[in-house]
Amino acid sequence: MKTLDLIFRAANGGTHHLKLANVQTELEADRVKEVMQQISAAGIFVDKNGVAMYAQPISAVYIETQEDMLFKEEAGK
């Protein structure tokens, strides 16, 4: 499963991640950056102290998770 991880710098200098699952995996970098800038400009995500969490886009990466099952219990056995 792939996840899109949008990484932003907060107004106080920290970093915050916005992770989205079940996304298209062939998004264009320019379009993703544009949307991240729109999120930042909206200013609607703030922490409990009123600090903007997504003040500046830093990067966007796809993360692929691989699950390797060791065992699975069968129901009723």
PyMOL Python script that loads the backbone (N, CA, C, O; Angstrom):
from pymol import cmd

cmd.read_pdbstr("""\
ATOM      1  N   MET A   1       0.851  -1.183   0.000  1.00  0.00           N
ATOM      2  CA  MET A   1       0.000   0.000   0.000  1.00  0.00           C
ATOM      3  C   MET A   1       0.891   1.239   0.000  1.00  0.00           C
ATOM      4  O   MET A   1       1.881   1.299   0.730  1.00  0.00           O
ATOM      5  N   LYS A   2       0.542   2.211  -0.809  1.00  0.00           N
ATOM      6  CA  LYS A   2       1.305   3.457  -0.859  1.00  0.00           C
ATOM      7  C   LYS A   2       0.559   4.559  -0.122  1.00  0.00           C
ATOM      8  O   LYS A   2      -0.667   4.660  -0.175  1.00  0.00           O
ATOM      9  N   THR A   3       1.335   5.372   0.561  1.00  0.00           N
ATOM     10  CA  THR A   3       0.833   6.531   1.278  1.00  0.00           C
ATOM     11  C   THR A   3       1.579   7.753   0.755  1.00  0.00           C
ATOM     12  O   THR A   3       2.777   7.681   0.481  1.00  0.00           O
ATOM     13  N   LEU A   4       0.880   8.865   0.616  1.00  0.00           N
ATOM     14  CA  LEU A   4       1.522  10.113   0.233  1.00  0.00           C
ATOM     15  C   LEU A   4       1.762  10.912   1.508  1.00  0.00           C
ATOM     16  O   LEU A   4       0.823  11.242   2.233  1.00  0.00           O
ATOM     17  N   ASP A   5       3.026  11.218   1.773  1.00  0.00           N
ATOM     18  CA  ASP A   5       3.416  11.956   2.975  1.00  0.00           C
ATOM     19  C   ASP A   5       3.780  13.375   2.564  1.00  0.00           C
ATOM     20  O   ASP A   5       4.786  13.592   1.887  1.00  0.00           O
ATOM     21  N   LEU A   6       2.964  14.340   2.972  1.00  0.00           N
ATOM     22  CA  LEU A   6       3.214  15.753   2.704  1.00  0.00           C
ATOM     23  C   LEU A   6       3.881  16.337   3.937  1.00  0.00           C
ATOM     24  O   LEU A   6       3.329  16.275   5.036  1.00  0.00           O
ATOM     25  N   ILE A   7       5.056  16.900   3.759  1.00  0.00           N
ATOM     26  CA  ILE A   7       5.837  17.385   4.898  1.00  0.00           C
ATOM     27  C   ILE A   7       5.909  18.909   4.828  1.00  0.00           C
ATOM     28  O   ILE A   7       6.276  19.490   3.807  1.00  0.00           O
ATOM     29  N   PHE A   8       5.547  19.534   5.941  1.00  0.00           N
ATOM     30  CA  PHE A   8       5.498  20.990   6.042  1.00  0.00           C
ATOM     31  C   PHE A   8       6.352  21.478   7.211  1.00  0.00           C
ATOM     32  O   PHE A   8       6.563  20.763   8.191  1.00  0.00           O
ATOM     33  N   ARG A   9       6.835  22.705   7.084  1.00  0.00           N
ATOM     34  CA  ARG A   9       7.471  23.373   8.207  1.00  0.00           C
ATOM     35  C   ARG A   9       6.398  24.183   8.917  1.00  0.00           C
ATOM     36  O   ARG A   9       5.617  24.888   8.279  1.00  0.00           O
ATOM     37  N   ALA A  10       6.365  24.080  10.225  1.00  0.00           N
ATOM     38  CA  ALA A  10       5.421  24.842  11.032  1.00  0.00           C
ATOM     39  C   ALA A  10       5.944  26.265  11.225  1.00  0.00           C
ATOM     40  O   ALA A  10       7.130  26.525  11.022  1.00  0.00           O
ATOM     41  N   ALA A  11       5.072  27.171  11.610  1.00  0.00           N
ATOM     42  CA  ALA A  11       5.455  28.563  11.819  1.00  0.00           C
ATOM     43  C   ALA A  11       6.491  28.705  12.929  1.00  0.00           C
ATOM     44  O   ALA A  11       7.245  29.677  12.951  1.00  0.00           O
ATOM     45  N   ASN A  12       6.534  27.748  13.847  1.00  0.00           N
ATOM     46  CA  ASN A  12       7.504  27.809  14.943  1.00  0.00           C
ATOM     47  C   ASN A  12       8.803  27.066  14.616  1.00  0.00           C
ATOM     48  O   ASN A  12       9.667  26.921  15.481  1.00  0.00           O
ATOM     49  N   GLY A  13       8.945  26.593  13.370  1.00  0.00           N
ATOM     50  CA  GLY A  13      10.177  25.939  12.940  1.00  0.00           C
ATOM     51  C   GLY A  13      10.151  24.420  12.982  1.00  0.00           C
ATOM     52  O   GLY A  13      11.050  23.783  12.432  1.00  0.00           O
ATOM     53  N   GLY A  14       9.160  23.825  13.609  1.00  0.00           N
ATOM     54  CA  GLY A  14       9.047  22.362  13.654  1.00  0.00           C
ATOM     55  C   GLY A  14       8.539  21.826  12.323  1.00  0.00           C
ATOM     56  O   GLY A  14       8.289  22.589  11.390  1.00  0.00           O
ATOM     57  N   THR A  15       8.388  20.520  12.244  1.00  0.00           N
ATOM     58  CA  THR A  15       7.837  19.928  11.036  1.00  0.00           C
ATOM     59  C   THR A  15       6.585  19.128  11.369  1.00  0.00           C
ATOM     60  O   THR A  15       6.442  18.588  12.466  1.00  0.00           O
ATOM     61  N   HIS A  16       5.692  19.066  10.405  1.00  0.00           N
ATOM     62  CA  HIS A  16       4.458  18.290  10.531  1.00  0.00           C
ATOM     63  C   HIS A  16       4.236  17.510   9.245  1.00  0.00           C
ATOM     64  O   HIS A  16       4.566  17.972   8.152  1.00  0.00           O
ATOM     65  N   HIS A  17       3.671  16.321   9.397  1.00  0.00           N
ATOM     66  CA  HIS A  17       3.376  15.445   8.271  1.00  0.00           C
ATOM     67  C   HIS A  17       1.867  15.336   8.100  1.00  0.00           C
ATOM     68  O   HIS A  17       1.126  15.237   9.078  1.00  0.00           O
ATOM     69  N   LEU A  18       1.429  15.355   6.866  1.00  0.00           N
ATOM     70  CA  LEU A  18       0.039  15.102   6.517  1.00  0.00           C
ATOM     71  C   LEU A  18       0.069  13.873   5.611  1.00  0.00           C
ATOM     72  O   LEU A  18       0.449  13.963   4.444  1.00  0.00           O
ATOM     73  N   LYS A  19      -0.338  12.717   6.163  1.00  0.00           N
ATOM     74  CA  LYS A  19      -0.243  11.456   5.435  1.00  0.00           C
ATOM     75  C   LYS A  19      -1.609  11.070   4.876  1.00  0.00           C
ATOM     76  O   LYS A  19      -2.614  11.057   5.587  1.00  0.00           O
ATOM     77  N   LEU A  20      -1.616  10.758   3.587  1.00  0.00           N
ATOM     78  CA  LEU A  20      -2.846  10.417   2.888  1.00  0.00           C
ATOM     79  C   LEU A  20      -2.716   9.017   2.307  1.00  0.00           C
ATOM     80  O   LEU A  20      -1.769   8.725   1.577  1.00  0.00           O
ATOM     81  N   ALA A  21      -3.672   8.152   2.634  1.00  0.00           N
ATOM     82  CA  ALA A  21      -3.672   6.776   2.135  1.00  0.00           C
ATOM     83  C   ALA A  21      -4.574   6.671   0.916  1.00  0.00           C
ATOM     84  O   ALA A  21      -5.417   7.537   0.684  1.00  0.00           O
ATOM     85  N   ASN A  22      -4.397   5.612   0.141  1.00  0.00           N
ATOM     86  CA  ASN A  22      -5.228   5.319  -1.029  1.00  0.00           C
ATOM     87  C   ASN A  22      -5.250   6.483  -2.018  1.00  0.00           C
ATOM     88  O   ASN A  22      -6.314   6.926  -2.450  1.00  0.00           O
ATOM     89  N   VAL A  23      -4.071   6.967  -2.365  1.00  0.00           N
ATOM     90  CA  VAL A  23      -3.962   8.085  -3.301  1.00  0.00           C
ATOM     91  C   VAL A  23      -3.498   7.600  -4.667  1.00  0.00           C
ATOM     92  O   VAL A  23      -2.989   6.487  -4.805  1.00  0.00           O
ATOM     93  N   GLN A  24      -3.679   8.438  -5.660  1.00  0.00           N
ATOM     94  CA  GLN A  24      -3.133   8.149  -6.985  1.00  0.00           C
ATOM     95  C   GLN A  24      -1.610   8.127  -6.857  1.00  0.00           C
ATOM     96  O   GLN A  24      -1.026   8.941  -6.142  1.00  0.00           O
ATOM     97  N   THR A  25      -0.988   7.202  -7.547  1.00  0.00           N
ATOM     98  CA  THR A  25       0.461   7.069  -7.412  1.00  0.00           C
ATOM     99  C   THR A  25       1.226   7.692  -8.573  1.00  0.00           C
ATOM    100  O   THR A  25       2.444   7.538  -8.663  1.00  0.00           O
ATOM    101  N   GLU A  26       0.539   8.383  -9.447  1.00  0.00           N
ATOM    102  CA  GLU A  26       1.208   9.012 -10.581  1.00  0.00           C
ATOM    103  C   GLU A  26       0.922  10.515 -10.614  1.00  0.00           C
ATOM    104  O   GLU A  26       0.716  11.095 -11.681  1.00  0.00           O
ATOM    105  N   LEU A  27       0.912  11.133  -9.440  1.00  0.00           N
ATOM    106  CA  LEU A  27       0.665  12.565  -9.370  1.00  0.00           C
ATOM    107  C   LEU A  27       1.905  13.331  -9.834  1.00  0.00           C
ATOM    108  O   LEU A  27       3.032  12.883  -9.618  1.00  0.00           O
ATOM    109  N   GLU A  28       1.699  14.464 -10.459  1.00  0.00           N
ATOM    110  CA  GLU A  28       2.809  15.292 -10.911  1.00  0.00           C
ATOM    111  C   GLU A  28       3.315  16.148  -9.757  1.00  0.00           C
ATOM    112  O   GLU A  28       2.528  16.694  -8.983  1.00  0.00           O
ATOM    113  N   ALA A  29       4.616  16.255  -9.653  1.00  0.00           N
ATOM    114  CA  ALA A  29       5.249  16.996  -8.555  1.00  0.00           C
ATOM    115  C   ALA A  29       4.760  18.439  -8.485  1.00  0.00           C
ATOM    116  O   ALA A  29       4.506  18.954  -7.397  1.00  0.00           O
ATOM    117  N   ASP A  30       4.626  19.096  -9.641  1.00  0.00           N
ATOM    118  CA  ASP A  30       4.179  20.495  -9.651  1.00  0.00           C
ATOM    119  C   ASP A  30       2.774  20.638  -9.087  1.00  0.00           C
ATOM    120  O   ASP A  30       2.483  21.595  -8.370  1.00  0.00           O
ATOM    121  N   ARG A  31       1.900  19.686  -9.410  1.00  0.00           N
ATOM    122  CA  ARG A  31       0.515  19.733  -8.919  1.00  0.00           C
ATOM    123  C   ARG A  31       0.472  19.507  -7.414  1.00  0.00           C
ATOM    124  O   ARG A  31      -0.267  20.189  -6.705  1.00  0.00           O
ATOM    125  N   VAL A  32       1.260  18.553  -6.920  1.00  0.00           N
ATOM    126  CA  VAL A  32       1.304  18.283  -5.476  1.00  0.00           C
ATOM    127  C   VAL A  32       1.825  19.514  -4.744  1.00  0.00           C
ATOM    128  O   VAL A  32       1.273  19.902  -3.714  1.00  0.00           O
ATOM    129  N   LYS A  33       2.876  20.127  -5.262  1.00  0.00           N
ATOM    130  CA  LYS A  33       3.438  21.325  -4.629  1.00  0.00           C
ATOM    131  C   LYS A  33       2.407  22.450  -4.603  1.00  0.00           C
ATOM    132  O   LYS A  33       2.277  23.156  -3.603  1.00  0.00           O
ATOM    133  N   GLU A  34       1.678  22.614  -5.703  1.00  0.00           N
ATOM    134  CA  GLU A  34       0.639  23.645  -5.784  1.00  0.00           C
ATOM    135  C   GLU A  34      -0.431  23.435  -4.714  1.00  0.00           C
ATOM    136  O   GLU A  34      -0.841  24.381  -4.041  1.00  0.00           O
ATOM    137  N   VAL A  35      -0.876  22.198  -4.563  1.00  0.00           N
ATOM    138  CA  VAL A  35      -1.904  21.891  -3.560  1.00  0.00           C
ATOM    139  C   VAL A  35      -1.355  22.116  -2.153  1.00  0.00           C
ATOM    140  O   VAL A  35      -2.059  22.627  -1.282  1.00  0.00           O
ATOM    141  N   MET A  36      -0.100  21.734  -1.932  1.00  0.00           N
ATOM    142  CA  MET A  36       0.509  21.977  -0.616  1.00  0.00           C
ATOM    143  C   MET A  36       0.581  23.468  -0.314  1.00  0.00           C
ATOM    144  O   MET A  36       0.373  23.872   0.831  1.00  0.00           O
ATOM    145  N   GLN A  37       0.870  24.292  -1.316  1.00  0.00           N
ATOM    146  CA  GLN A  37       0.897  25.744  -1.129  1.00  0.00           C
ATOM    147  C   GLN A  37      -0.495  26.282  -0.815  1.00  0.00           C
ATOM    148  O   GLN A  37      -0.636  27.222  -0.033  1.00  0.00           O
ATOM    149  N   GLN A  38      -1.520  25.692  -1.420  1.00  0.00           N
ATOM    150  CA  GLN A  38      -2.896  26.094  -1.127  1.00  0.00           C
ATOM    151  C   GLN A  38      -3.264  25.742   0.316  1.00  0.00           C
ATOM    152  O   GLN A  38      -3.910  26.531   1.005  1.00  0.00           O
ATOM    153  N   ILE A  39      -2.854  24.561   0.769  1.00  0.00           N
ATOM    154  CA  ILE A  39      -3.101  24.152   2.160  1.00  0.00           C
ATOM    155  C   ILE A  39      -2.434  25.140   3.096  1.00  0.00           C
ATOM    156  O   ILE A  39      -3.029  25.585   4.078  1.00  0.00           O
ATOM    157  N   SER A  40      -1.199  25.476   2.785  1.00  0.00           N
ATOM    158  CA  SER A  40      -0.443  26.414   3.608  1.00  0.00           C
ATOM    159  C   SER A  40      -1.105  27.792   3.641  1.00  0.00           C
ATOM    160  O   SER A  40      -1.251  28.390   4.707  1.00  0.00           O
ATOM    161  N   ALA A  41      -1.499  28.286   2.486  1.00  0.00           N
ATOM    162  CA  ALA A  41      -2.103  29.614   2.385  1.00  0.00           C
ATOM    163  C   ALA A  41      -3.445  29.697   3.108  1.00  0.00           C
ATOM    164  O   ALA A  41      -3.815  30.757   3.612  1.00  0.00           O
ATOM    165  N   ALA A  42      -4.173  28.584   3.159  1.00  0.00           N
ATOM    166  CA  ALA A  42      -5.482  28.583   3.828  1.00  0.00           C
ATOM    167  C   ALA A  42      -5.346  28.851   5.318  1.00  0.00           C
ATOM    168  O   ALA A  42      -6.231  29.456   5.923  1.00  0.00           O
ATOM    169  N   GLY A  43      -4.249  28.409   5.914  1.00  0.00           N
ATOM    170  CA  GLY A  43      -3.997  28.690   7.327  1.00  0.00           C
ATOM    171  C   GLY A  43      -5.016  28.106   8.289  1.00  0.00           C
ATOM    172  O   GLY A  43      -5.203  28.641   9.381  1.00  0.00           O
ATOM    173  N   ILE A  44      -5.678  27.025   7.911  1.00  0.00           N
ATOM    174  CA  ILE A  44      -6.742  26.500   8.766  1.00  0.00           C
ATOM    175  C   ILE A  44      -6.263  25.443   9.764  1.00  0.00           C
ATOM    176  O   ILE A  44      -7.021  25.035  10.644  1.00  0.00           O
ATOM    177  N   PHE A  45      -5.021  25.003   9.632  1.00  0.00           N
ATOM    178  CA  PHE A  45      -4.505  23.995  10.551  1.00  0.00           C
ATOM    179  C   PHE A  45      -3.555  24.651  11.541  1.00  0.00           C
ATOM    180  O   PHE A  45      -2.447  25.054  11.189  1.00  0.00           O
ATOM    181  N   VAL A  46      -4.007  24.751  12.782  1.00  0.00           N
ATOM    182  CA  VAL A  46      -3.189  25.338  13.846  1.00  0.00           C
ATOM    183  C   VAL A  46      -3.171  24.399  15.044  1.00  0.00           C
ATOM    184  O   VAL A  46      -4.109  23.633  15.263  1.00  0.00           O
ATOM    185  N   ASP A  47      -2.093  24.469  15.814  1.00  0.00           N
ATOM    186  CA  ASP A  47      -2.015  23.640  17.015  1.00  0.00           C
ATOM    187  C   ASP A  47      -2.758  24.321  18.159  1.00  0.00           C
ATOM    188  O   ASP A  47      -3.368  25.372  17.962  1.00  0.00           O
ATOM    189  N   LYS A  48      -2.712  23.740  19.334  1.00  0.00           N
ATOM    190  CA  LYS A  48      -3.478  24.270  20.479  1.00  0.00           C
ATOM    191  C   LYS A  48      -3.001  25.650  20.920  1.00  0.00           C
ATOM    192  O   LYS A  48      -3.709  26.343  21.651  1.00  0.00           O
ATOM    193  N   ASN A  49      -1.797  26.060  20.481  1.00  0.00           N
ATOM    194  CA  ASN A  49      -1.268  27.382  20.816  1.00  0.00           C
ATOM    195  C   ASN A  49      -1.502  28.398  19.702  1.00  0.00           C
ATOM    196  O   ASN A  49      -1.045  29.537  19.794  1.00  0.00           O
ATOM    197  N   GLY A  50      -2.212  27.989  18.652  1.00  0.00           N
ATOM    198  CA  GLY A  50      -2.507  28.881  17.551  1.00  0.00           C
ATOM    199  C   GLY A  50      -1.393  29.006  16.527  1.00  0.00           C
ATOM    200  O   GLY A  50      -1.432  29.896  15.676  1.00  0.00           O
ATOM    201  N   VAL A  51      -0.398  28.125  16.597  1.00  0.00           N
ATOM    202  CA  VAL A  51       0.727  28.154  15.661  1.00  0.00           C
ATOM    203  C   VAL A  51       0.344  27.391  14.389  1.00  0.00           C
ATOM    204  O   VAL A  51      -0.153  26.266  14.458  1.00  0.00           O
ATOM    205  N   ALA A  52       0.575  28.006  13.242  1.00  0.00           N
ATOM    206  CA  ALA A  52       0.266  27.363  11.956  1.00  0.00           C
ATOM    207  C   ALA A  52       1.122  26.112  11.791  1.00  0.00           C
ATOM    208  O   ALA A  52       2.350  26.182  11.813  1.00  0.00           O
ATOM    209  N   MET A  53       0.458  24.960  11.625  1.00  0.00           N
ATOM    210  CA  MET A  53       1.161  23.679  11.517  1.00  0.00           C
ATOM    211  C   MET A  53       1.732  23.452  10.128  1.00  0.00           C
ATOM    212  O   MET A  53       2.793  22.842   9.995  1.00  0.00           O
ATOM    213  N   TYR A  54       1.056  23.925   9.095  1.00  0.00           N
ATOM    214  CA  TYR A  54       1.472  23.690   7.716  1.00  0.00           C
ATOM    215  C   TYR A  54       1.814  25.026   7.061  1.00  0.00           C
ATOM    216  O   TYR A  54       1.208  25.397   6.056  1.00  0.00           O
ATOM    217  N   ALA A  55       2.778  25.747   7.622  1.00  0.00           N
ATOM    218  CA  ALA A  55       3.113  27.093   7.168  1.00  0.00           C
ATOM    219  C   ALA A  55       3.875  27.121   5.852  1.00  0.00           C
ATOM    220  O   ALA A  55       3.694  28.036   5.048  1.00  0.00           O
ATOM    221  N   GLN A  56       4.739  26.112   5.622  1.00  0.00           N
ATOM    222  CA  GLN A  56       5.549  26.108   4.406  1.00  0.00           C
ATOM    223  C   GLN A  56       5.767  24.681   3.917  1.00  0.00           C
ATOM    224  O   GLN A  56       6.232  23.839   4.685  1.00  0.00           O
ATOM    225  N   PRO A  57       5.447  24.391   2.669  1.00  0.00           N
ATOM    226  CA  PRO A  57       5.717  23.064   2.122  1.00  0.00           C
ATOM    227  C   PRO A  57       7.222  22.795   2.076  1.00  0.00           C
ATOM    228  O   PRO A  57       8.008  23.654   1.677  1.00  0.00           O
ATOM    229  N   ILE A  58       7.605  21.580   2.497  1.00  0.00           N
ATOM    230  CA  ILE A  58       9.017  21.184   2.441  1.00  0.00           C
ATOM    231  C   ILE A  58       9.220  20.118   1.375  1.00  0.00           C
ATOM    232  O   ILE A  58      10.070  20.267   0.496  1.00  0.00           O
ATOM    233  N   SER A  59       8.438  19.037   1.451  1.00  0.00           N
ATOM    234  CA  SER A  59       8.593  17.947   0.485  1.00  0.00           C
ATOM    235  C   SER A  59       7.357  17.060   0.489  1.00  0.00           C
ATOM    236  O   SER A  59       6.492  17.156   1.359  1.00  0.00           O
ATOM    237  N   ALA A  60       7.310  16.195  -0.514  1.00  0.00           N
ATOM    238  CA  ALA A  60       6.245  15.198  -0.620  1.00  0.00           C
ATOM    239  C   ALA A  60       6.886  13.905  -1.089  1.00  0.00           C
ATOM    240  O   ALA A  60       7.681  13.898  -2.028  1.00  0.00           O
ATOM    241  N   VAL A  61       6.533  12.807  -0.424  1.00  0.00           N
ATOM    242  CA  VAL A  61       7.113  11.511  -0.780  1.00  0.00           C
ATOM    243  C   VAL A  61       6.030  10.438  -0.739  1.00  0.00           C
ATOM    244  O   VAL A  61       5.094  10.497   0.058  1.00  0.00           O
ATOM    245  N   TYR A  62       6.188   9.458  -1.621  1.00  0.00           N
ATOM    246  CA  TYR A  62       5.369   8.265  -1.526  1.00  0.00           C
ATOM    247  C   TYR A  62       6.081   7.292  -0.604  1.00  0.00           C
ATOM    248  O   TYR A  62       7.295   7.109  -0.704  1.00  0.00           O
ATOM    249  N   ILE A  63       5.332   6.671   0.290  1.00  0.00           N
ATOM    250  CA  ILE A  63       5.872   5.647   1.176  1.00  0.00           C
ATOM    251  C   ILE A  63       5.135   4.357   0.866  1.00  0.00           C
ATOM    252  O   ILE A  63       3.905   4.305   0.898  1.00  0.00           O
ATOM    253  N   GLU A  64       5.898   3.320   0.566  1.00  0.00           N
ATOM    254  CA  GLU A  64       5.298   2.024   0.275  1.00  0.00           C
ATOM    255  C   GLU A  64       5.519   1.110   1.471  1.00  0.00           C
ATOM    256  O   GLU A  64       6.646   0.915   1.926  1.00  0.00           O
ATOM    257  N   THR A  65       4.417   0.552   1.971  1.00  0.00           N
ATOM    258  CA  THR A  65       4.470  -0.349   3.114  1.00  0.00           C
ATOM    259  C   THR A  65       4.335  -1.779   2.626  1.00  0.00           C
ATOM    260  O   THR A  65       3.452  -2.097   1.829  1.00  0.00           O
ATOM    261  N   GLN A  66       5.207  -2.624   3.105  1.00  0.00           N
ATOM    262  CA  GLN A  66       5.151  -4.044   2.753  1.00  0.00           C
ATOM    263  C   GLN A  66       4.867  -4.828   4.022  1.00  0.00           C
ATOM    264  O   GLN A  66       5.550  -4.670   5.034  1.00  0.00           O
ATOM    265  N   GLU A  67       3.857  -5.670   3.955  1.00  0.00           N
ATOM    266  CA  GLU A  67       3.523  -6.519   5.088  1.00  0.00           C
ATOM    267  C   GLU A  67       3.969  -7.939   4.801  1.00  0.00           C
ATOM    268  O   GLU A  67       3.629  -8.504   3.761  1.00  0.00           O
ATOM    269  N   ASP A  68       4.726  -8.515   5.715  1.00  0.00           N
ATOM    270  CA  ASP A  68       5.165  -9.901   5.611  1.00  0.00           C
ATOM    271  C   ASP A  68       4.533 -10.672   6.769  1.00  0.00           C
ATOM    272  O   ASP A  68       5.027 -10.625   7.896  1.00  0.00           O
ATOM    273  N   MET A  69       3.433 -11.385   6.486  1.00  0.00           N
ATOM    274  CA  MET A  69       2.712 -12.102   7.529  1.00  0.00           C
ATOM    275  C   MET A  69       3.540 -13.287   8.023  1.00  0.00           C
ATOM    276  O   MET A  69       4.072 -14.065   7.230  1.00  0.00           O
ATOM    277  N   LEU A  70       3.637 -13.405   9.322  1.00  0.00           N
ATOM    278  CA  LEU A  70       4.348 -14.532   9.924  1.00  0.00           C
ATOM    279  C   LEU A  70       3.417 -15.713  10.146  1.00  0.00           C
ATOM    280  O   LEU A  70       3.776 -16.858   9.874  1.00  0.00           O
ATOM    281  N   PHE A  71       2.210 -15.425  10.645  1.00  0.00           N
ATOM    282  CA  PHE A  71       1.202 -16.464  10.795  1.00  0.00           C
ATOM    283  C   PHE A  71      -0.156 -15.814  10.956  1.00  0.00           C
ATOM    284  O   PHE A  71      -0.261 -14.621  11.238  1.00  0.00           O
ATOM    285  N   LYS A  72      -1.215 -16.632  10.770  1.00  0.00           N
ATOM    286  CA  LYS A  72      -2.580 -16.152  10.921  1.00  0.00           C
ATOM    287  C   LYS A  72      -3.415 -17.275  11.502  1.00  0.00           C
ATOM    288  O   LYS A  72      -3.455 -18.377  10.956  1.00  0.00           O
ATOM    289  N   GLU A  73      -4.072 -16.995  12.596  1.00  0.00           N
ATOM    290  CA  GLU A  73      -4.949 -17.981  13.233  1.00  0.00           C
ATOM    291  C   GLU A  73      -6.194 -18.183  12.380  1.00  0.00           C
ATOM    292  O   GLU A  73      -6.796 -17.215  11.916  1.00  0.00           O
ATOM    293  N   GLU A  74      -6.574 -19.415  12.176  1.00  0.00           N
ATOM    294  CA  GLU A  74      -7.798 -19.740  11.443  1.00  0.00           C
ATOM    295  C   GLU A  74      -8.959 -19.703  12.426  1.00  0.00           C
ATOM    296  O   GLU A  74      -8.828 -20.196  13.547  1.00  0.00           O
ATOM    297  N   ALA A  75     -10.075 -19.138  12.037  1.00  0.00           N
ATOM    298  CA  ALA A  75     -11.258 -19.064  12.896  1.00  0.00           C
ATOM    299  C   ALA A  75     -11.776 -20.466  13.186  1.00  0.00           C
ATOM    300  O   ALA A  75     -11.890 -21.284  12.274  1.00  0.00           O
ATOM    301  N   GLY A  76     -12.089 -20.747  14.438  1.00  0.00           N
ATOM    302  CA  GLY A  76     -12.672 -22.018  14.816  1.00  0.00           C
ATOM    303  C   GLY A  76     -11.699 -23.171  14.975  1.00  0.00           C
ATOM    304  O   GLY A  76     -12.133 -24.317  15.087  1.00  0.00           O
ATOM    305  N   LYS A  77     -10.432 -22.916  14.989  1.00  0.00           N
ATOM    306  CA  LYS A  77      -9.448 -23.977  15.148  1.00  0.00           C
ATOM    307  C   LYS A  77      -8.645 -23.803  16.402  1.00  0.00           C
ATOM    308  O   LYS A  77      -7.766 -24.616  16.690  1.00  0.00           O
TER     309      LYS A  77
END
""", "prot")
cmd.dss("prot")
cmd.show_as("cartoon", "prot")
cmd.util.cbc("prot")
cmd.orient("prot")
